[in-house]
Amino acid sequence: MANEQTPVVTTETNGQYNAEQLTVLKGLEAVRMRPAMYIGTTGTKGLHHLFVEVVDNSIDEVLAGFATEIEITLHKDNSISVRDNGRGIPVDIHQDTGVSGVETIMTILHAGGKFGDGGYKVSGGLHGVGVSAVNALSEWLEVEVCRDGKIYRQRYERGVPTGPLTVVGKGKCTGTLVRWYADSQIFGNIEYHTDILTQRLRELAYLNKKVKIIFTVESTGESQTFHYETGIAAFAEHLNRNKSPLHKVVYFSREKDGTDVEIALQYNDGYQENILTFANNINTTEGGVHLSGFKTALTRVINNYARKVGLLKEKDNNFSGDDVREGLTAVISVKLFHPQFEGQTKTKLGNSEVEGIVNSVVGEGLGEFLEENPAVGKRIIEKALTACRAREAARKAADLVKRQSALENSALPGKLADCSERDPSKCEVYLVEGDSAGGSAKQGRDRRYQAVLPLRGKILNVEKARLDRALENEEIRALITALGTGIALGNDEEEDTGLFEAEDLAQSNGNGRSNGNGNGKDAPYKFDITKLRYHRVIIMTDADVDGDHIRTLLLTFFFRYMRPLVEAGHIYIAQPPLYRVSVGKDQQFYARNDEELENITRGIRNKGGMKVQRFKGLGEMNADQLHETTMDMSQRTLAQVTMEEAILADEMFTCLMGDKVEPRREFIEKHAKEVADVDWHY
């Protein structure tokens, strides 16, 4: 993300371009000028990334074996402090910079103990821009170090020290305290989401079972402690807490060639797979070699075992990876000396040797478990057999839908009112509930760019049904055909379904990936986002409980089977009004909720002639009203659905749409009073 050289900004004046137009950015100026280069975004995600960078430094002390406890406090003034009981940042003068180790780390990019043979063997932050970037993007930051019997302190304002590192007291403790207030000039409104913070802290505690993490919110006085003696085994158990597991968590770990591998897995009776991968505590959301190594070994081991115990006959085809992963929850954690990530965002692990290591570890660990636990092995194989039969039916149905969507418009659903534009980047489709609302939307749309697909009733809840059943649903089939992408049934491209042992990897394609009989990239049911016919897919439902339910059902479907659309930012929520306020004959105002209605009516109550109408549904709105408030591109408001926190999203859909009633009741009781405006919480 950032290179090793001082950034240079070029300017041009009157067509001239020479050395005088070069501006050299010194120190942390580059971070403040181009913050997104270092933290990805200056939105909510970037604000929370500052927190991640500082906490990860303390976790590095845990990995090095020097820290056991981390205290995090979200203060009333919206500053955050992170304290650990590690060694403490070095305070002596650095020979090259001429300032203390603290100031060096806080003010110079690419400075730290994570390069070469520095102070850390295993570390998540590799580029040395983490805490210095936090310093640069904070209105103020204070660091306190306790080591060598003394307490040291230094303050910075927008990355600039206000004075030297100073001894402020004596103490027998060791460790580092960093407290910062993010800069509103960079991030605008400073507002933290505690669920995002606690999710990351919970992850770190699961991944590092020796550490205790204490998180306190000063404004409420609430404090949570995260400490899990069984580590990622407890993590897998936590992820399945709203599901019905088929067996106890399977856990095994090995160290091979300097790489530590931990695996925890547990099957449930559901239909979705949920595999989380981590490298040096970094959530590698795009997977990488450790994920492909796991998938390859999992499929191979289960096929081998199924044939050995006679549940797969000689004439039977092998299970595919999708078959053996249905209902699987797994956590994969690797820790290695020199991880290779794709960029500073660290979303995909690329060390080729790790694939073979993970493959071997899973082969040994899972193979031993199945041999020692035949009853569990039988349940897993029986689930894969059922999944195999259902998936074959789903593939045939999806193939039919995909082939239909590949035809010209004559094959599109009859109820789809398509637009005339053929450039997908300019097109959008409204998914509306019912023919009545569909009629108003069709009349109120811009026919050049806006399509309308009315959906009758509530689509099937795919959280409770396999995909073969979902594809029998007429509304789901119409939706898939209209969008044109096909459906995501899984991805077996990087895994093998055949029977071979770990030593056969050397005879595969050179990088540990086997050339087995997977589905291949050109399978007709394969999801293809490039075929998307509309780059804005807008869910437009009534502003009532039924509308909320239909919206959630659609979001569940997109998250489970068209997730790339969510990740690419193609899914939106329309914001129709709930009220119309008429003043006299000429003035009218619209309000989406009670709060907006109060704000509107407060100023006009004394003028007389005010009339308030509550819309029972979109079908009650005239076409011109729907156009003006919800569909006019020049003045409407859309809420974009994003994938900021995939783990939280997965848990939410399981909780709200799954089979278990108790977690859903607990969620509703806890959050009912908070949902004043549902449309703005995506």
Number of C-alpha atoms within 10 A of each C-alpha: 14 16 9 9 8 15 17 12 11 13 14 11 9 5 6 10 12 10 9 11 13 13 12 13 14 12 16 22 17 21 25 20 13 14 20 14 15 21 25 16 15 19 16 16 15 18 24 20 21 21 22 18 20 23 23 21 19 28 28 23 23 23 22 16 14 18 22 19 20 25 18 24 18 19 16 11 10 17 18 21 21 22 24 26 21 25 20 25 22 18 20 12 14 14 9 7 11 11 16 18 19 24 25 21 22 27 22 20 24 20 18 24 17 21 16 9 8 9 14 17 17 22 27 23 22 19 18 18 26 27 26 26 24 31 33 28 31 25 19 22 26 17 22 22 28 26 20 14 11 15 21 19 21 20 22 22 18 20 25 17 18 12 10 14 21 13 14 12 11 13 12 10 17 20 22 25 22 23 23 25 22 28 21 12 11 18 18 13 13 17 12 17 9 13 11 15 17 16 13 17 24 19 18 25 23 25 26 21 18 19 23 20 21 19 20 16 17 14 11 9 7 9 12 13 16 18 20 20 14 14 21 27 24 18 23 28 19 13 19 22 15 20 21 14 18 17 15 13 20 17 21 18 18 17 15 13 9 9 18 20 22 23 24 22 23 22 29 19 13 21 21 23 18 19 20 19 24 25 27 23 24 25 22 22 17 13 20 22 24 28 26 23 28 26 24 29 29 23 25 28 22 25 25 19 20 22 15 11 13 9 15 18 12 9 6 9 12 24 24 25 28 23 23 26 25 25 26 22 23 28 22 24 25 24 22 20 15 17 19 15 18 15 11 17 16 22 19 23 25 17 15 17 15 27 24 24 25 32 26 21 24 26 22 17 17 20 19 12 15 18 12 11 10 13 11 17 19 16 14 24 21 15 21 24 18 12 22 21 12 16 21 13 16 21 20 15 20 28 18 17 24 23 16 20 25 17 12 8 13 9 13 21 19 12 13 21 21 23 18 13 16 13 11 15 13 14 20 22 24 27 24 27 25 17 16 15 23 25 18 20 32 21 15 20 24 16 15 14 19 24 24 25 26 24 22 13 13 16 18 20 17 22 22 16 14 18 24 18 15 21 23 14 13 13 20 17 20 21 19 22 25 28 20 24 23 30 27 18 18 18 16 21 17 20 27 27 29 21 16 16 14 18 10 11 19 13 12 13 10 10 15 25 23 23 16 18 14 21 21 13 13 9 11 19 24 21 24 17 18 9 14 20 22 25 20 22 24 23 24 28 25 24 22 13 10 15 19 14 16 23 23 17 21 19 21 23 20 18 19 21 19 21 17 17 20 18 15 13 15 18 21 20 23 23 23 29 24 21 20 19 18 16 18 12 8 6 9 13 15 20 21 17 17 13 11 15 19 11 11 15 17 10 9 12 11 9 9 9 11 16 12 15 11 13 17 13 19 27 19 14 19 16 19 16 20 22 22 17 20 21 25 16 14 7 11 14 15 20 16 17 20 17 16 12 14 14 15 15 15 16 17 16 18 24 22 20 18 20 16 15 12 11 17 18 12 12 13 14 10 10 9 10 8 9 11 12 12 12 18 13 9 11
